[in-house]
Amino acid sequence: MNNEISNSITNPGAAWNSPAYQQTAVIVLLAIFAGAAINFLFRKKNQYSMVAWASIKSWLVLAPLMFGLMGLRAPFPVLVLTIFALFGAKVYFQILGMFHQTGFVYTCYAGIIGLGIFSQFNNLTLYNEMPMAVLGVSCLIPLFQRSYKNMIQYISLTLLGFIFLGWSFMHLGLILNFENGIFQMMYLIILTEFCDNTNLAISRYFKGPKLLAEINMKRTWLSTFTSILITLVVAYGMRHLLPDRSDRYWLAAGLIASFGGVVGDLVMAVVRRDAGVKVVGPFILGRGDFLQRMDRLIFVAPIYYFIMMALNQGS
């Protein structure tokens, strides 16, 4: 399997040319369809099974689409990530009730597009300068609008949204520049989603104190740590997608996907609760909106990127 992945490096074409990518797609899709069949039988038994069924319905549509688009020749994978980031930013501004502030919204959009371009060319200097560029332009908008009312809030929220849904999330694009980057990115996405869905599925059976009852009532401490342990088992089983199968790589990836995903989900839950908006429209089918399908990656992507850079330099 590692030889098959390594062969894809010499072929800059579509990832679908790699048997390893095809096998990974088939395994994940079969697992989703198997889970869908089981949940379909129990979808009306209780609230938890209905939530799980709603989530799986989304992935019945999204997973084949994601594997298909991400398997295309560059720059399509980065383009897909950029579109995801733009839609996530759109939901973010809708939640905060400032979508009508087009100057700030389009500034954030332009910054995200810039991140997509710089990640495609692996230009880290310009990539890391984009937050300052977005902040600078945002500070000029009140001057052009000749207004000061609520502008500090607008500037701050625009920069926060860009950092989370642009700079942080688009580290997935930088990960694509790693050796076997497409495999590492898919590995992260699979682990992050698996951990979240497992947590929700077993929370009914793992009673006890809630993780953060004031912010999220669905997850308990016990269900969270159990889902993390199960995710680590999956990380070990899929470690062939990493450039190095040694313990420090798959263990680091599994922990980052698990803990980072939980933190990202809770941080965006704080934003939603403070804004008083839970969901902005459905995401394809089923549970949550577009932002809820990507918020777990806002911490996972940059942490994974920097940890892997450190591990590679230390090896």
Buried (B, 14 or more C-beta within 10 A) or exposed (E): EBEBBBEBEEEEEBBBBBEBBBEBBEEBBEBBBEBBEBBEEEBEEEEBBBBBBBBBBBBBEBBBEBBEBBBBEBBBBBBBBBBBBBBBBBBBBBBBEBBEBEBBBEBBBBBBBBBBBBBBEEEEEBBEEBBEBBBEBBEEBBEEEEEEEEBEEBBEBBBBBBBBBBBBBBBBBBBBBBBBBBBBBBBBBBBBBBBBBBBBBBBBEBEEEBBBEEBBEBBBEBBBBBBBEBBBEBBEEBBBBBBBEEEEBBBBBBBBBBBBBBBBBBBBBEBBEEBEBEBBEEBBBBBBBBBBBBBBBBBBBBBBBEBBEEBEEEE
